Amino acid sequence: MTHSMTPAPANAPRNSFRAAWMVLCGLLHLGSGAQAAQAAPDLGSAELTKRMAQKESSLALTVRAIETTVTSGNTKLLSSLVDTEAVLTKATAGLGGEDVAPIRKIFCDGTKQAWQNNHPTSDYAGTLFRFLRVRTFHERTGLLFRSENENGSINYYLMIVGEPNPGEYRINDIYTFGLNEFASDGLRRTYCHLLASFAPAESASKFSPIGQIYVDHLQGIANLSRFIREGKYAEAVSLYNSFPREVQTERGVMMLRIEAAEHSSKEDRAAAMEAWIKVNPDEMNLPLKIADYYISENRWQDAKALLSKVVNAVGGDSRMQFQLGQVSYNSLSDGNWVKTAELETGAEAASKDDAGSGPLTK
């Protein structure tokens, strides 16, 4: 890099960003966990499969403990396994040289402080949390879990596992299937906005085309998230509408809009989802929420096609197959009611401990 990235000498902008970033991290439940000086390499498919096949292996026992504790409402064990340093290292790797060190410190320190009382596993607490299989997404392999709450809302989480010492495991990253991104991806996106806001104009676009304008509205984005957490959905939608287009179309901000709109009105939800699809035409970038939207609009064929992709992507799942059976029944596209009923019955039989159905995502 040829341009200096050293922040301006004034402390006010730096402190302002630190405060706003910490607030935003806390509101978004980005996570907390154990820290390691250097992350252990990700375990590969063969090794994970071999260890999970051994019911009394340390990894299999750890997974069973995770299932039990998370389902009971306690996420302390799982959060203690998350390697914060590994996630942050992945998020900031390869962006700039030594001259960005002060900016990275602001970013990481603010994130860690916000993570102390908030972690990515908090949303899983009390859900039926079950390990499904070893799976690979975006060329990273890990342990795939399904989370289903009492309303039948489903999501999938891929835990990327490292082993710093024999029999000792750490989670190097978490992939949320419904959002189609790793925790490190979301952090990296915001870090790039920050770097761009400090970079000279001629090189800022290398990091982000909206860096400065995003940072200028960081407090507003934090307020948007806070409104959602407080149940002030109409206020959240109104605040979103006040943002400039560059901020409105930022991925994370659009996801916040969708969350608010889902609780605001049918019209707000439709507007938010159609805006998302226009900017992100690949349905698999937000598969579960888009499928929910299709169902709410009685677009049964679209929902059926998308849910079929979901089942294939996760490698099969009885609960999602049950959802697909319900959608197929409603669509009645092929007139084969017997086949649809058999699909539902088979899926239900394979899920005797999983009762009920509902929206696909929380």
Disulfide bonds with the S-S distance in Angstrom:
none
